[in-house]
Amino acid sequence: MKKNRVYITSSGVIIGIQDDNMHKDFKIKPEQYEPLLKNFQTRNIDRISKISIAAAAMTLAKAGINIEKDSINDYMMILGTQYSALESIHNYDMEALKNGALAVNPGLFPNTVLNSPACQVSIQFSIAGPVYTVCNGLTSSLDSIGMGYNFIRMGLSSMVLAGGVDENAELQILMKNSDKGLGEAGGFLMLESEKTITDNKKLAEVVGYKSQALNREQRVSLTETIASLIIDTAEYAGDSYCKISNMSLSSDFALQESEKLLDDICKKMNYNNSREYIETDWMGTCGIVQANKALIDINTNNKKNAMWVLINTDKDKVAVLILKGI
């Protein structure tokens, strides 16, 4: 069976802003997403779902796609998140505990479901195909893009809106256990095959993806495990890892540990080109933030055929996605 090639045709990412140079944390401001919601019914919809809807609106608008209401389509939506609507669930429950169940607004109950942001996007944009929420910790948004890549590649969907969202809220701050600043972001990539692309609007090609859980031995030899996974992913895509022009690593390890891990991977692979370890904890949106950076670099510098390797890892799993310039 011949596999489809998978292209990114649009990207819409909203990234948090630092209040000042003294703070490491990044927060999305209302002015970054509220103007994108003018044409949508958002009453009783929580903040994380609003950010998701705004990012989806941006992505679809850039792609020039307008999905008619109640249309029959096989479009898919895959959203990765580490915490999803945890803040909304917490606030709803605390209101009930403080003032009694009868005091809680029942219109807010849909916000207490972990897959509510993905569902809200699918409803607002009439996405009729499968809708998935990937809650896989740090690798969530990278895994959602990888899943979308596989669905397009196998011909199971003609278009996939894939990305992630996470909030920098009080509960997330309390659970943070590293020296990195905490960042919130929300964004999507539009993934398509040649069959649905109507004009020359390819931003990059997704050429490889692998994700795996780590056993005890692989955790001990993490450098070798990730290096082998990168090489296997590139070779599976039919490319040599020698074409890699940039490598980006995001992990939940401490800053020095993350930097050393990336350096060790590069040494193991005899890789001497550009590299970047992400200094901010973007939670489940690491992958979409890295992909957005890669797309900017690929298109700004016209890097044809160059490959970007995006790596997400924690102590339990690792995911690798490879993008290629066109």
Buried (B, 14 or more C-beta within 10 A) or exposed (E): EEEBBBBBBBBBBBBBBBEEEEEBBBBBEEEBBEEBBEEBEBEEBBBBBBBBBBBBBBBBEBBEBEBEEEEEBBBBBBBBBBBBBBBBBBBBEEBEEEEEEEEBEEEBEBBBBBBBBBBBBBEBBBBBBBBBBBBBBBBBBBBBBBBBBBBBBEBBBBBBBBBBBBBBBEBBEEEBEBEBBBBBBBBBBBBBBEEBBEEEBBBBBBBBBBBEEBEEEBEEEBBBBBBBBBBBBBEEBEBEBEBBBBBBBBBBBEBEBBBBBBBBBBEBBEBEEEBBBBBBBBBBBBBBBBBBBBBEBBBEEEBEEBBBBBBBBBEBBBBBBBBBBB
